[in-house]
């Protein structure tokens, strides 16, 4: 996997303090973390924001 931020190499990480099932990817160059839950929350936020703009 390639980092969205710097195009560096991403490594798979497990973060047991968050969840035993959660797998994230961290860039070894810049430290960017790609977490599926964070991506889903961003998408939900953008959808809600778009809905508010269309309602106004």
Secondary structure as GFF3:
##gff-version 3
##sequence-region A 1 56
A	DSSP	beta_strand	10	14	.	.	.	ID=ss1
A	DSSP	beta_strand	23	27	.	.	.	ID=ss2
A	DSSP	beta_strand	33	34	.	.	.	ID=ss3
A	DSSP	alpha_helix	36	55	.	.	.	ID=ss4
###
